[in-house]
Amino acid sequence: MKTMKHWRIVLAMLAALSLTSCSNDNFEKRLTNEQKENYGQNISGEYPGQYIIVYKNKDCREWTDEQGKHMHEAHEEAFNGVQMDMSDYKMQHVFFQDFPVSLISKVIDADEELSHALANTPPLAITARYGFEYDTDNEHIKWAFIPNIMNVHLNYNGADHYIRIEFNNNSQYYKFTEKELKQPKALSSLMGYGINLQLKAIYDGSTLIQRFGLADGNYMHIKFKK
């Protein structure tokens, strides 16, 4: 009986060690608040650049190639003399300044009056929140942002309209080494490749007017780069 008890104790200890080993294998490394604040300070500042905007609308020709693949044209426009502003980690904000909102009118098919009203809208900032965390390799640090809703007050057809424009971050995050994030203006390394956004949807109040980026539908891809 004593031998059986000893074996039970040994097996229990082995099981505990096994669980501990699994737990260590799945360990998730986390950034400290001090690291986040330091990295936020290092990415803060003004980043001059341009917007490269590619969009598809009903004017774009579509066809099927010899392999049966669906093809389409797209428009491309560049806007120079703009900039992206980054706040420190206490504010955690990105400002894509002077975004040409009027260009959105080119991809709206569902509401002609709204399209005309947006065509006369001056440039506005796309704002976003950002954050840092370790990548899955627990070595690199990833930076990502989530765009806020852009609210535009328009008056047309004799009525006020509270337009909500939604963007997304193209499901992307950006990898850095700790050494890179210790440099001032640390996001400068991204500017050659660009930071990407997409137009997602537009609402009049709570009423959905049109979604973008769906299969065979209109879309707008936005790249901010140096």
PyMOL commands that set and color helices and strands:
alter all, ss='L'
color gray80, all
select helices_A, chain A and resi 2-25+33-43+101-107+112-119+178-181+186-190
alter helices_A, ss='H'
color red, helices_A
select strands_A, chain A and resi 45-56+62-64+70-72+75-86+93-99+124-134+141-147+150-156+159-168+174-176+195-204+207-211+219-225
alter strands_A, ss='S'
color yellow, strands_A
deselect
rebuild
show_as cartoon
